[in-house]
Amino acid sequence: MSEAERFQDSYEIIALFRKAYESFRSLGATRMASACSGGMAIEYYAAGDFSNAKQLFDGVAGLYRQEGWATLLWENLGYLRECARKLKSLKDFISYSLEMAALPLFSGSGQGNSENKRKNGPAGSPTISSRELIQQEVINILEGKHASENTDDEFDLHLMEESTHLDIDQISPLRIVFLASVAFHDQSVKPDSPMLVSVSLQSHLPCPVMIDKLEVQFNQSDCNFVIVSAQEDCSASNSHVHDGAVQTPLTLFTDKWMRLTHEVKPGISYIYYI
């Protein structure tokens, strides 16, 4: 390994890491095998092979999420973010960015100097300002602005051509970004009788998040309703409750629940068990 590093032979280093990875994996030493996989990924990244690097980094990130190793996950996601940027994948870039921005702060995190950037990968140190900059970069890209001085026009234009639809469910890594829960106020409801439903949302992003529109859907389309931000122009085209969409302020603040209660009238009875 020392000889390969002295001659900067990335592919020799990768071969040695792979041999070590296979050995540790056969012994059931998952963490050491993952460390070797991360070493391979960094060398692929240094060699400009971002596709293979991304595949390996994704596998390592899964273990770090499972173990709760936030500092190592920050470094790993920083590489994944840059791989997605190089591969011009908007969905992956936004997903990794949002997950990084929502990671908790870590004690002993240094300032974002060049030494820490070398130590913590492309993302640098996991500071509050770093998380805020990453969140703002995502917002700028979605709004069609320049994300940063290091982002070229070709990258921006390519991103805007892709879909920005993200699914967040119970097994998604993005569940640390936004949390949502729905609660029915009554255990049972008679047909055509009004019932109250509360929707609660929470953001772990470092900066406030403004939501333009919130749609809540049921298996009975007549019960669907839309809540539109009070700052936006209200449109009733997609609302099935009352005469139009309900207007209310929709701004999520860091780690604070926003609860919205709405009345619907189901066409058939429901029984809700607590």
C-alpha positions as CSV (number, residue, x, y, z in Angstrom):
1,M,0.0,0.0,0.0
2,S,2.8,2.4,0.9
3,E,4.6,1.7,-2.4
4,A,1.3,2.2,-4.4
5,E,0.6,5.5,-2.5
6,R,4.2,6.7,-3.2
7,F,3.7,6.1,-6.9
8,Q,0.1,7.4,-6.7
9,D,-1.1,4.3,-8.4
10,S,-4.8,4.4,-7.7
11,Y,-5.7,1.1,-9.3
12,E,-3.1,-0.7,-7.4
13,I,-4.4,0.8,-4.2
14,I,-7.9,-0.2,-5.2
15,A,-6.8,-3.8,-5.8
16,L,-5.2,-4.0,-2.3
17,F,-8.3,-2.5,-0.7
18,R,-10.5,-5.0,-2.6
19,K,-8.4,-7.9,-1.3
20,A,-8.7,-6.6,2.2
21,Y,-12.4,-6.0,1.8
22,E,-13.0,-9.6,0.7
23,S,-10.9,-10.9,3.5
24,F,-12.7,-8.9,6.2
25,R,-16.1,-9.7,4.7
26,S,-15.4,-13.4,4.8
27,L,-14.6,-13.0,8.5
28,G,-17.9,-11.2,9.1
29,A,-16.0,-8.0,10.1
30,T,-18.6,-5.7,8.5
31,R,-17.2,-2.4,9.8
32,M,-13.6,-3.1,8.6
33,A,-14.9,-4.3,5.3
34,S,-16.9,-1.1,5.0
35,A,-13.8,0.9,5.8
36,C,-11.9,-0.9,2.9
37,S,-14.9,-0.3,0.6
38,G,-14.7,3.4,1.5
39,G,-11.0,3.4,0.7
40,M,-11.7,2.0,-2.7
41,A,-14.4,4.6,-3.3
42,I,-12.0,7.5,-2.5
43,E,-9.5,6.1,-4.9
44,Y,-12.1,5.7,-7.7
45,Y,-13.1,9.3,-6.9
46,A,-9.5,10.5,-7.2
47,A,-9.1,8.7,-10.5
48,G,-12.2,10.4,-11.9
49,D,-14.3,7.1,-12.0
50,F,-17.4,8.7,-10.4
51,S,-19.8,6.0,-11.3
52,N,-17.9,3.2,-9.4
53,A,-17.1,5.6,-6.6
54,K,-20.8,6.5,-6.2
55,Q,-21.8,2.8,-6.1
56,L,-19.3,2.1,-3.3
57,F,-20.0,5.2,-1.3
58,D,-23.7,4.3,-1.4
59,G,-23.0,1.0,0.2
60,V,-20.8,2.6,2.9
61,A,-23.4,5.2,3.6
62,G,-26.0,2.5,4.3
63,L,-23.8,1.1,7.2
64,Y,-23.1,4.6,8.6
65,R,-26.9,5.4,8.7
66,Q,-27.5,2.1,10.4
67,E,-24.8,2.6,13.0
68,G,-25.7,6.3,13.5
69,W,-22.1,7.5,12.7
70,A,-23.1,11.0,11.7
71,T,-19.6,12.4,11.3
72,L,-18.5,9.6,9.0
73,L,-21.8,9.9,7.1
74,W,-21.2,13.6,6.6
75,E,-17.9,12.9,4.9
76,N,-19.3,10.1,2.8
77,L,-22.3,12.1,1.7
78,G,-20.0,14.9,0.7
79,Y,-18.3,12.6,-1.8
80,L,-21.6,11.3,-3.0
81,R,-22.8,14.8,-3.6
82,E,-19.8,15.6,-5.7
83,C,-20.2,12.3,-7.6
84,A,-23.8,13.2,-8.3
85,R,-22.7,16.6,-9.5
86,K,-20.1,15.1,-11.8
87,L,-22.6,12.6,-13.1
88,K,-25.2,15.4,-13.5
89,S,-27.9,13.6,-11.5
90,L,-30.3,16.1,-10.0
91,K,-32.3,13.8,-7.9
92,D,-29.3,12.2,-6.3
93,F,-27.6,15.6,-5.8
94,I,-30.7,17.1,-4.0
95,S,-31.2,13.9,-1.9
96,Y,-27.6,13.8,-0.6
97,S,-27.6,17.6,-0.1
98,L,-30.8,17.6,2.0
99,E,-29.7,14.6,4.0
100,M,-26.4,16.4,4.8
101,A,-28.1,19.7,5.7
102,A,-30.4,17.8,8.1
103,L,-27.6,15.9,9.9
104,P,-27.2,16.8,13.6
105,L,-24.3,19.1,14.6
106,F,-21.3,17.4,16.1
107,S,-19.2,18.4,19.1
108,G,-15.6,19.3,18.2
109,S,-16.4,20.2,14.6
110,G,-13.8,22.6,13.4
111,Q,-14.0,25.5,11.1
112,G,-14.2,25.1,7.4
113,N,-10.5,25.6,6.6
114,S,-8.4,23.8,4.1
115,E,-7.0,21.3,6.6
116,N,-10.5,20.2,7.7
117,K,-11.6,20.0,4.1
118,R,-8.8,17.5,3.4
119,K,-9.7,15.6,6.5
120,N,-13.5,15.6,6.0
121,G,-13.6,15.2,2.2
122,P,-15.1,17.6,-0.3
123,A,-17.8,18.8,2.1
124,G,-15.3,20.1,4.7
125,S,-16.3,20.3,8.4
126,P,-19.9,19.7,9.5
127,T,-20.6,23.1,10.8
128,I,-23.9,25.1,11.0
129,S,-22.7,27.4,8.2
130,S,-21.9,24.4,6.0
131,R,-25.3,23.0,6.5
132,E,-26.9,26.3,5.7
133,L,-24.9,26.8,2.6
134,I,-25.8,23.3,1.3
135,Q,-29.5,23.9,1.9
136,Q,-29.3,27.3,0.2
137,E,-27.5,25.7,-2.8
138,V,-30.4,23.3,-3.3
139,I,-32.9,26.1,-3.1
140,N,-30.9,28.2,-5.6
141,I,-30.8,25.3,-8.1
142,L,-34.5,24.7,-7.8
143,E,-35.2,28.4,-8.3
144,G,-32.9,28.4,-11.3
145,K,-30.2,30.6,-9.7
146,H,-26.5,29.9,-9.6
147,A,-25.9,27.5,-6.7
148,S,-22.4,28.7,-6.0
149,E,-19.3,30.2,-7.7
150,N,-18.0,26.6,-8.3
151,T,-21.2,25.5,-10.2
152,D,-21.0,25.9,-13.9
153,D,-23.9,26.9,-16.2
154,E,-24.0,23.5,-17.9
155,F,-24.6,21.8,-14.6
156,D,-27.4,24.1,-13.7
157,L,-29.1,23.8,-17.1
158,H,-28.9,20.0,-17.0
159,L,-30.3,19.9,-13.5
160,M,-33.3,22.0,-14.4
161,E,-34.2,19.5,-17.2
162,E,-34.6,16.6,-14.8
163,S,-37.5,15.7,-12.5
164,T,-37.1,17.0,-8.9
165,H,-39.7,14.6,-7.4
166,L,-38.6,13.0,-4.2
167,D,-40.3,10.3,-2.2
168,I,-39.8,10.2,1.6
169,D,-41.2,7.2,3.3
170,Q,-40.3,5.1,6.4
171,I,-37.2,3.5,4.9
172,S,-35.9,6.6,3.0
173,P,-32.7,8.2,4.2
174,L,-34.5,11.5,3.8
175,R,-36.8,10.7,6.7
176,I,-34.4,12.7,8.9
177,V,-35.1,15.8,6.7
178,F,-38.9,15.9,7.0
179,L,-41.2,14.1,9.4
180,A,-45.0,13.9,8.9
181,S,-47.8,12.4,10.9
182,V,-51.5,12.3,10.6
183,A,-54.0,11.9,13.5
184,F,-57.7,11.4,13.4
185,H,-59.5,13.1,16.4
186,D,-62.2,10.4,16.7
187,Q,-61.8,6.6,16.7
188,S,-64.9,6.1,14.6
189,V,-66.8,8.4,12.2
190,K,-70.3,8.0,10.7
191,P,-70.9,8.5,7.0
192,D,-71.4,12.1,6.0
193,S,-70.5,13.3,9.5
194,P,-67.7,15.8,9.8
195,M,-64.4,14.6,11.3
196,L,-61.2,16.4,12.2
197,V,-57.8,15.4,10.9
198,S,-54.5,16.9,12.1
199,V,-51.4,16.9,9.9
200,S,-48.1,17.5,11.7
201,L,-44.9,18.4,9.9
202,Q,-41.4,18.9,11.2
203,S,-38.2,19.9,9.4
204,H,-34.6,19.2,10.6
205,L,-33.1,21.6,8.0
206,P,-31.0,24.4,9.5
207,C,-33.0,27.2,7.8
208,P,-36.8,27.8,7.7
209,V,-38.6,26.0,4.8
210,M,-41.6,27.7,3.1
211,I,-44.1,25.3,1.6
212,D,-46.2,26.6,-1.3
213,K,-48.9,23.9,-1.1
214,L,-49.8,20.9,1.0
215,E,-52.1,18.2,-0.5
216,V,-53.6,15.5,1.7
217,Q,-55.2,12.6,-0.1
218,F,-57.5,9.8,1.0
219,N,-58.9,6.8,-0.8
220,Q,-62.1,8.8,-1.2
221,S,-61.2,11.7,-3.5
222,D,-64.0,13.8,-2.1
223,C,-62.2,13.9,1.2
224,N,-59.0,15.3,-0.4
225,F,-58.0,18.8,0.6
226,V,-55.4,21.3,-0.3
227,I,-53.8,23.9,2.1
228,V,-52.1,26.7,0.3
229,S,-49.5,29.1,1.8
230,A,-51.0,32.4,2.8
231,Q,-48.2,34.1,0.8
232,E,-49.3,32.3,-2.4
233,D,-52.3,33.0,-4.7
234,C,-55.0,30.5,-3.7
235,S,-56.3,28.2,-6.4
236,A,-59.4,26.0,-5.9
237,S,-58.8,23.8,-8.9
238,N,-57.5,20.8,-6.9
239,S,-59.6,21.2,-3.7
240,H,-62.6,19.0,-2.9
241,V,-63.5,20.5,0.5
242,H,-65.5,23.7,0.9
243,D,-65.3,26.2,-2.0
244,G,-61.5,26.3,-2.4
245,A,-58.2,25.5,-0.9
246,V,-57.6,26.6,2.6
247,Q,-55.0,29.4,3.1
248,T,-52.7,29.4,6.1
249,P,-49.0,30.2,6.8
250,L,-46.9,27.2,5.8
251,T,-43.4,27.8,7.2
252,L,-41.4,25.1,8.9
253,F,-38.8,26.1,11.5
254,T,-36.0,23.9,12.6
255,D,-37.1,21.0,14.9
256,K,-40.5,22.6,15.6
257,W,-43.7,20.9,14.8
258,M,-46.3,22.6,12.6
259,R,-49.8,21.2,13.2
260,L,-52.7,21.8,10.8
261,T,-56.2,20.7,11.6
262,H,-58.8,20.3,8.9
263,E,-62.4,19.0,8.7
264,V,-63.5,16.4,6.2
265,K,-66.7,14.4,5.6
266,P,-66.2,10.8,4.6
267,G,-68.7,9.0,2.4
268,I,-68.3,5.7,4.3
269,S,-67.5,5.0,7.9
270,Y,-64.1,4.6,9.2
271,I,-62.8,3.0,12.4
272,Y,-59.4,4.2,13.6
273,Y,-57.6,2.2,16.3
274,I,-55.1,3.9,18.6
